[in-house]
Amino acid sequence: MITINHHEHGIEATVYGEFTLADFQEIEAAVDYANRFHGPVRLLLDLRPMLTYTLDVAWEELRYTRAHPEQFERIAIVTQDEWLTWIAWLERFFVEAEVATFPDEASARAWLAEENEIDRGEPHEQTS
């Protein structure tokens, strides 16, 4: 299950339980819509309540980001899972956006609100 909230230049999505292909397609539709009207999106993706994800989600995520690398300005992923942090680090190579992971929502929100300073060097990982 997924919840999605829209606001100007941004989308917030929280994944609960199993992250399915249908859930990811909801995020795609939200990003496409927001991008059409506001340009590149700032995405807050909270994966803390996620228990697992299906293989087709991983494949679709890779396909989508490669096909639409310009649709994101910043992607903040809230997780305490080291494997998901590693995946987020790899994601930086497929999108024209800053990608960072955070252990808490407040830090992610603060980073998303900052002015954009694209840095394609070291991976961004925020910790408390």
Contacts in CASP RR format, 6 or more apart in sequence:
PFRMAT RR
TARGET T0000
AUTHOR 0000-0000-0000
METHOD contacts of the structure
MODEL  1
MITINHHEHGIEATVYGEFTLADFQEIEAAVDYANRFHGPVRLLLDLRPM
LTYTLDVAWEELRYTRAHPEQFERIAIVTQDEWLTWIAWLERFFVEAEVA
TFPDEASARAWLAEENEIDRGEPHEQTS
1 15 0 8 1.000
1 16 0 8 1.000
1 17 0 8 1.000
1 23 0 8 1.000
2 13 0 8 1.000
2 14 0 8 1.000
2 15 0 8 1.000
2 16 0 8 1.000
2 19 0 8 1.000
2 23 0 8 1.000
2 26 0 8 1.000
2 27 0 8 1.000
3 13 0 8 1.000
3 14 0 8 1.000
3 16 0 8 1.000
4 11 0 8 1.000
4 12 0 8 1.000
4 13 0 8 1.000
4 26 0 8 1.000
4 27 0 8 1.000
4 30 0 8 1.000
5 11 0 8 1.000
5 12 0 8 1.000
5 13 0 8 1.000
6 30 0 8 1.000
6 33 0 8 1.000
6 34 0 8 1.000
8 38 0 8 1.000
9 34 0 8 1.000
9 38 0 8 1.000
9 39 0 8 1.000
9 41 0 8 1.000
9 42 0 8 1.000
9 73 0 8 1.000
10 34 0 8 1.000
10 38 0 8 1.000
10 41 0 8 1.000
10 42 0 8 1.000
10 43 0 8 1.000
10 44 0 8 1.000
10 112 0 8 1.000
11 27 0 8 1.000
11 30 0 8 1.000
11 31 0 8 1.000
11 34 0 8 1.000
11 41 0 8 1.000
11 42 0 8 1.000
11 43 0 8 1.000
11 44 0 8 1.000
12 43 0 8 1.000
12 44 0 8 1.000
12 46 0 8 1.000
13 26 0 8 1.000
13 27 0 8 1.000
13 30 0 8 1.000
13 43 0 8 1.000
13 44 0 8 1.000
13 45 0 8 1.000
13 46 0 8 1.000
14 45 0 8 1.000
14 46 0 8 1.000
14 49 0 8 1.000
15 23 0 8 1.000
15 45 0 8 1.000
15 46 0 8 1.000
15 47 0 8 1.000
15 49 0 8 1.000
15 50 0 8 1.000
15 53 0 8 1.000
16 49 0 8 1.000
16 50 0 8 1.000
17 49 0 8 1.000
17 50 0 8 1.000
17 51 0 8 1.000
17 52 0 8 1.000
18 50 0 8 1.000
18 51 0 8 1.000
18 52 0 8 1.000
18 53 0 8 1.000
18 54 0 8 1.000
19 47 0 8 1.000
19 50 0 8 1.000
19 52 0 8 1.000
19 53 0 8 1.000
19 54 0 8 1.000
19 57 0 8 1.000
20 53 0 8 1.000
20 54 0 8 1.000
20 56 0 8 1.000
20 57 0 8 1.000
21 54 0 8 1.000
21 56 0 8 1.000
21 57 0 8 1.000
21 60 0 8 1.000
23 57 0 8 1.000
24 57 0 8 1.000
24 60 0 8 1.000
24 61 0 8 1.000
24 64 0 8 1.000
25 60 0 8 1.000
27 43 0 8 1.000
27 45 0 8 1.000
28 60 0 8 1.000
28 64 0 8 1.000
31 41 0 8 1.000
31 43 0 8 1.000
31 68 0 8 1.000
31 71 0 8 1.000
31 72 0 8 1.000
32 68 0 8 1.000
32 71 0 8 1.000
34 41 0 8 1.000
35 41 0 8 1.000
35 68 0 8 1.000
35 71 0 8 1.000
39 71 0 8 1.000
39 73 0 8 1.000
40 70 0 8 1.000
40 71 0 8 1.000
40 72 0 8 1.000
40 73 0 8 1.000
40 97 0 8 1.000
41 71 0 8 1.000
41 72 0 8 1.000
41 73 0 8 1.000
42 72 0 8 1.000
42 73 0 8 1.000
42 74 0 8 1.000
42 75 0 8 1.000
42 76 0 8 1.000
42 112 0 8 1.000
43 72 0 8 1.000
43 74 0 8 1.000
43 75 0 8 1.000
43 76 0 8 1.000
44 76 0 8 1.000
44 78 0 8 1.000
44 105 0 8 1.000
44 108 0 8 1.000
44 109 0 8 1.000
44 112 0 8 1.000
45 75 0 8 1.000
45 76 0 8 1.000
45 77 0 8 1.000
45 78 0 8 1.000
46 78 0 8 1.000
46 105 0 8 1.000
46 108 0 8 1.000
47 77 0 8 1.000
47 78 0 8 1.000
47 79 0 8 1.000
47 81 0 8 1.000
47 84 0 8 1.000
48 78 0 8 1.000
48 79 0 8 1.000
48 80 0 8 1.000
62 94 0 8 1.000
65 72 0 8 1.000
65 91 0 8 1.000
65 94 0 8 1.000
65 95 0 8 1.000
66 94 0 8 1.000
69 94 0 8 1.000
69 95 0 8 1.000
69 96 0 8 1.000
69 97 0 8 1.000
70 96 0 8 1.000
71 95 0 8 1.000
72 95 0 8 1.000
72 96 0 8 1.000
72 97 0 8 1.000
73 97 0 8 1.000
73 98 0 8 1.000
73 116 0 8 1.000
74 97 0 8 1.000
74 98 0 8 1.000
74 99 0 8 1.000
74 100 0 8 1.000
74 111 0 8 1.000
74 112 0 8 1.000
74 116 0 8 1.000
75 88 0 8 1.000
75 91 0 8 1.000
75 95 0 8 1.000
75 97 0 8 1.000
75 98 0 8 1.000
75 99 0 8 1.000
75 100 0 8 1.000
76 100 0 8 1.000
76 101 0 8 1.000
76 102 0 8 1.000
76 108 0 8 1.000
76 109 0 8 1.000
76 111 0 8 1.000
76 112 0 8 1.000
77 84 0 8 1.000
77 85 0 8 1.000
77 88 0 8 1.000
77 99 0 8 1.000
77 100 0 8 1.000
77 101 0 8 1.000
77 102 0 8 1.000
77 108 0 8 1.000
78 101 0 8 1.000
78 102 0 8 1.000
78 103 0 8 1.000
78 104 0 8 1.000
78 105 0 8 1.000
78 108 0 8 1.000
79 85 0 8 1.000
79 88 0 8 1.000
79 101 0 8 1.000
79 102 0 8 1.000
79 103 0 8 1.000
80 103 0 8 1.000
84 101 0 8 1.000
85 101 0 8 1.000
85 125 0 8 1.000
88 99 0 8 1.000
88 100 0 8 1.000
88 101 0 8 1.000
89 99 0 8 1.000
89 101 0 8 1.000
89 123 0 8 1.000
89 125 0 8 1.000
91 99 0 8 1.000
92 98 0 8 1.000
92 99 0 8 1.000
92 120 0 8 1.000
92 123 0 8 1.000
97 118 0 8 1.000
98 116 0 8 1.000
98 117 0 8 1.000
98 118 0 8 1.000
98 119 0 8 1.000
98 124 0 8 1.000
99 123 0 8 1.000
99 124 0 8 1.000
100 108 0 8 1.000
100 111 0 8 1.000
100 124 0 8 1.000
100 125 0 8 1.000
100 126 0 8 1.000
101 124 0 8 1.000
101 125 0 8 1.000
101 126 0 8 1.000
102 108 0 8 1.000
102 111 0 8 1.000
102 126 0 8 1.000
103 126 0 8 1.000
103 127 0 8 1.000
103 128 0 8 1.000
104 128 0 8 1.000
107 126 0 8 1.000
107 128 0 8 1.000
108 126 0 8 1.000
111 126 0 8 1.000
END
